[in-house]
Amino acid sequence: MSDFLTRMDANPPHWAGDIIGVWDDHKLRLHGGFLRRHYWTDQGSINVFCIKGTEHPDYQGLTWHDFLHRGKRMDRNIPMLERNPGYYLETERKKPSMYYNSYNGIDWYIGADGNHRSGLARFLFHEREMAYLHGVHLSHYEFDEPLLAVYMALRDELSQHTAQGFYMDLEVNHIHRGREDTAGWKTDMYSSSLYFSSGSWQREYRDNPAVSSVTAARVVSNPEDGWRLLHELRMWRDQRASAGRTGFFHRLSGWWRP
């Protein structure tokens, strides 16, 4: 066993038993239309103790200490660290590149490459009482969380209308507003809005003035308008349910009339 592993096994850090978490790429893939800002750099610095997990499925769920022994390339990376610990201390861009992703700028997850070196940096920096790894790729994704929350609630509400035969559309409009950049970094800015429109369903409802105001096509560009629309749709659904119950009891009383 290497001297480095011997030292880490003999005196593991207090966080050595923490679980390597999972980078949730579903949010980016499914709800990229609500991305508000994307910051990227290939020469950033990261606090290695803010690395919470990885996108690599083989290492998710291991503890950091387990990873020292079970990482597929640790047998090569540990000897390289012992021969050249300065690699982890220098400020130049790391080669091969190391990638990190975050949704909040605090909790970071290892991306396309850099798993073994990230794990080793945590242990090495703990031993040396250091924190920052330099020259790495950082991607920080910031979402319009309030509008996304409205969208999810509206989508759930519309699914209940659909089940009753009332089909309406809810589309996401995502626009690139601009970019700030110089060599080695960039920030892209976006804006999002929702477009709501009624589909084709029974004319008796669609042409009803009390209903047409609810189902009129509209653009939702802020959360307040979205919550208002949600409230109107819920009220309309409740009204239909109430009318249906009233009609049922009318029919029932007529059937029992002597």
ABEGO torsion letter per residue (X at the ends): XBAAAAAAAABBBAAAABBBBBBBAAAAAAAAAABABBBBBAABBBBAAABABBABAAABGBBAAAAAAABAAAAAAAAAAAABAAAAABABBBOBBBBBBBAAGABBBBBABGAAAAAAAAAAAAAAGBABBBGBBBBBBBBBAAAAAAAAAAAAAAAAAAAAGBBBBBBBBBBBAEBBBBBGBBBBBBBBBBBBBBBBBBAAAAABAAAAAAABBBBBABAAAAAAAAAAAAAAAAAAAAAAAAAAAAAAAAAABX
